[in-house]
Amino acid sequence: PTGCVMIVLPTSRYMQLGELTVYLMGAQKGWPIHGPDHVLDNVSALINLVNELRLPQSQASLDELRVLMNQMGSEWSKKSLGEADARLLVSTVGRLRETMHAESDQQLACILADDQFGAERLLGDVRYLMTPRVYDLLPDAVRRDFTGAGRCIAFEMPDAGAFHLSRAVGELVGFYQGELSGGSAGRINDRRWGFETDDLLECLDGAPGDIVESVGALVRELGRPERTPGASFTIERVRELFEVAAESAIQVMGDIARRHAPPDRSGAAAQTNGSANGMMEQRGGGSMLAG
């Protein structure tokens, strides 16, 4: 293949493609044409599935099958396949099958097993790993890197995942520092990856102690990978760092909400902070960065 396109689909869809093909290649005289689960229904399902699986060469070969489907669909007086109809259907689907076989030889499938986070969430929507309310309040750059980190974890690419987490933490701290300084631009708000550890730690001046501890530990461990070219992360460690980074994001956004809430209307801030506390309590209260 000359390029890669990530398609997230359950493996059952490929099994269904084979089942439909085998079924239609066994078509015989007398098979019912119209109605649920009969010939036309299965031909339509096969066409839709080839399109869903993004098989371009096979899609280009669907015209013959569509013509046959339209012809059978327009002849309502014909209730079942005749002998010639059955032979034509079998030969048409057979040619499509050969194209699908040749095309699928050029495709690779990555089978993902669910881990503690769930492969579907890592690939599709990481917001539910930190609560949607908090995720939606994060800066766009932080959200993009959390999404990138989730995909890297799903495909077990730990160093790439650590890169995205490193950048997410840097962007988050830069955003937070702007809030701590009263809304002025943060000292590292240039959208350039590769933060200086000491600079980021200084950006936490004025933050609550628990945030300084959790975010500071992340900053020190992730650091700048290009300064330690021999450094490497295990997938288990990156999963742990992802969870800690998600908790830290919840803590940071909770503190920002408290700072913006009127003294007598702090319910939203308390709710945001409560999400962080609840997440840490579920994990036992201890930090994964301790020690």
N, C-alpha and C positions, 0 to 999 in steps of 0.2 A: 504493500500500500504506500501511496505517496503522501498521505496525510492521515490525521486521526480526528475523529469526531466522537465525543462521548455521548452514548445513548444509554439512558437508565431505564431498563425494562426487566421485569421478572423473567426468569428462564422459562416459565410456563408458556410464554408467548411463542417461543421457538418450538416447544413441544406441540403446541396447537397448530403451528404451521405444518409440521410433519403429519399430524393427524388429518388435517383437512386435505392435504395432498394425497395421502393414501386412500382416504375415503372416496374422493372424486375420481381417482384412477381406477377404482373398482366399480365404476358406474355400469349399470346393466339395463337392458330393456325392461320396461315396466316400473322403473323407479319413479316415485311421485316428484313432479317438478315444483309445484307451488306449495306454500305453507311452511310453518316453522320447522327448522331442522331438515328440510328437504333439499333438493338439488340447488335451486336458485339461492336459497338462504346460505348454503355452504360455499357456493361460488362467490357470492358477495363478501362473505367473511374472509375468504382467501385473498381476494383483491385488497380489501381493507388492511389485512395483516401484512401483506407485502409492502404496502405503502408505509405502514406504521414502523416496520423494521428498517426502513430506508435502504432498500436494495435497489439502487438505480438501474442496473442492467435488467433486473427482473421486472422492475416497474415499466421499463420500455417495452417489455414483452407481454404486457397485460392487455394490449389493444385487442388481440385476437380473442382473448377470453371475454372481454367486455362485449364485443360484437355478438358472441355466442350467447352470453347472458341476456342481452337486450332482445335478441331474437326469440329466445325461449320465453322471456317475460312478456312479450307482446302477443304470444299465441295462447291466450287463456283457454281456448277450446281444447288445447292439448294438455291433458292431465298428467301424462307420464311420458317418459323417454321412449322413443322408438329405437330400433336397433341401430339405425344410422346416427341418431342423436347421441346415443351412448358411445359409439365408436369415435365420433368427432370430439366429444367431451374428453374422453380418455386420452386421445392423441394430443389435444390442445394442452391439457394439464401436464401431460408427460413432457412436452417440449419446455413448458415453464419450469418443471422440476429440474430438468437438465441445466437450465440457465441458473436457477437458484443454487444448485450444487456447485457449479463452476464459480459463481460469485462468492459463495460463502467460504470457499477455500482461501479467499484473500482477506477474510475478516478474522479478527481475534476477539474472543470474549473473555472478559475478566469477571470471574465469579466471586462475588463478595459475600462473606459470611458476616452475620450480625455480630457486633462486639458490644461492649458495655453501653455505647451511645446509640447503636442502631445504624446500619449502613444507609438506610433510606434517609434518615435525618442528616447524616454526614454529607451525603451527596445532594440532597434536595433542599433542606431548610434547617440550618443550624440554630435558628432563632429559638427553637423549642428546647435547646440544650441550656439556655440561660434565661428563659421566659421571654415570650414575644414582646412584652411591654418594654423591657430593658433593651432588647436588640434593636427595636425600631427607633429608639432615642440615640443610639450610637452614631457617630459621624460615618459618612458613606465609606471612607477609606478603611475604617476599622471593621465595618461589616464585610467589606470585600475580602479582607485578609482572614477574618474568621471563616468565611465561606471557603476560601482557598485552603486554609489549614484543615478544615473538615474533609475536603475531597482528598487531600494528600494522606490523611490518616486512613480514610476508607481504602485507598489503594496501597497502604503500607509503604509510604515514602516518607520516612521520619525526618530526614534532613530538610526536605522541601517543606514539610509541615512546620518544622521549627523556624524556618525562614519566614513563613507567613505569620506565625505567632510573634516572632521578633518584631516584625513590621507593625502588626496590630498593636502590640504593647507600646511601641514608640509613638504611634499616632494617638493612642489613647492618652498617654501621659502628656503629650504636647497639647491636646485638647483640654485636659484637666488642668494643666498649668495656666492656661488662659483663663479658666474659670476661677482658679485660686487667686489670680492677680487682678480680679475684678473685671474680666471680660476683655482685657487687652490681649494682643496676639502673643501666643506662647513663644518661648525662646527657640523651640525646635519645630516651628510650624511651617517648614518649607517643603513639606510633602516629599522629602528625600529619605529613602531608606538607608539604614546604616547609622544608628544613633550612637553617640558617645555615652558610655555607661554613667560616668560621673555627671554629665549634663542632665541626664534623665533623673538621676537621684536628686539633684539639686532642684529639679522641677517639682518635686514632691514636698518642698518646704511649705509648711502650713497645713498639710493634709493630716487627717486623723491618724493615730498611731497604727491602727490595724491595717489601714491602706498602705502606709509607708512600709510596713513589714511585708505584706503579701505582694504588692506591686514591686517593691524594691528587690525582693528575692527573685522575682521573675526577670527583672532587668539584669540582675547580676548573672543569672544562669544563662539567659538567652544571649545577652551581649551582642557583639558584632562578630558573626562567624568568620569574616575574612581576616580577623585579627588572630584567629586560632584555626589555621587551615586543617589541622589534624583532628579537630573536634568532630564528634559524631554523636547522634542521638539514637536511642533504641525506640521502636514504635511504642513500647509500653510507656517509656518516659514521656514521649510527646503526647500520648493520650492524657497522662497525668497533668502535664503542663497546660494542655487545652482546657481541662476542667478548672485548673487554678486560674487561668487567664479569664475564663468565663465568670468565675466567682469575683475576680478582681474588677471586671467590667461592671458587674452588678453593684459592688461596693462603691465604685467611683460614681456611677450614675445616681446611686442613692444619696451620696453626699452632695452632689450637685443639686439634686432635687430639694434637699433640705435647705441648702443655701438660698435657693430661689423662693422657697415657700414662705408665705406670711406667718408670723408667730402663732396666730390662732387658726391656721389652716394648713397644717403639716401632714394631713392624712396621706396625700399622694406620696410624699417623701418617705413616710414611715412604711407605706406599702411596698415601695421599691426596695427599701433597705431590708424589709422583712423577707423578700425573696432571696436575698443573699444569705441572711441568717439561716433561713430554712434549708437552703442548699447545703450549707456547711454542717448543719446539725445532722442531716441525712447521712453525711459522710463521716460523722463521728467527731466533728469539731476540730480535728487536728489538721495542720497544714501539710500538704504533700511536699512542700519545699523545706520542711524542717530537717535539720541535720545535713 
